[in-house]
Amino acid sequence: MSETSRVSVIIPAYNSEQHIGRLLESLAKQTHRNFEVILVDDCSTDNTYEVAKILWKKIKLIIEP
């Protein structure tokens, strides 16, 4: 894969507040830099999105009702 290839990382999440930080830290260590992160939150009742937003400023959010 060339460095110009754009990759979308789609993360399905439900009440993942305790684990989302480790996942995003792993993504930050990747050598391929041209990617976006899309968080699909299935109506979490915890702070999954808030924690993710603090750690990954350009995260895209999709909320499933």
N, C-alpha and C positions, 0 to 999 in steps of 0.2 A: 504494500500500500504506500503510495507516495505521500509525502508530507503535505501536499496540497489537498488530499482527499479529506472531505469533511465527514465526521462521524457523529451520529446522534446516539447518546447513551440514554436509554429510557429506563427509569427506575420506578417500578410499581411499589407503592408503600401503603401500609396501614399500621398505624401506631408503632412506627419504627424509630421513635425519638432516641432510644438507647443505642441504636445500631447505625443510624444514618451518618454519623460523624466518621466512623471507621471506614465506611464505604466511600465517602467523599475524599477522605485522606488518601485512600488507595488510588482513586481517579487522578488526584493531583500529582501523583508520582509517575504517571504514565509518560512515556517518551513522546508519544504522538500528541501534539498540542492543539491540533485543529479539530476540536470537538465541542458539542453543546451537551448540556445536561437537562433532561426533561423529567420532572418528578410528577408521576401520576398518583395523586393522593386519593385513596378511596374513603374519604370522609373520616380521617383520623380524629380521634378524640383527645390525643395528646399534642405535643408541640413539634411534631415531625417537620412540618414545613418551616416553622420559625427557626429551628436548629439548622436545617439545611440552608436556609437563606443567609444565616450568619456566616456559615462556612463557605458557601458558594454564591457569590454575589449575583451572578448572571444566570441563575437557575430559572427555568421556565416551569410554570405550574399548571397542571391540569387537575381539576377536582371532579371526581366522579360522584354523583349523588347516590 
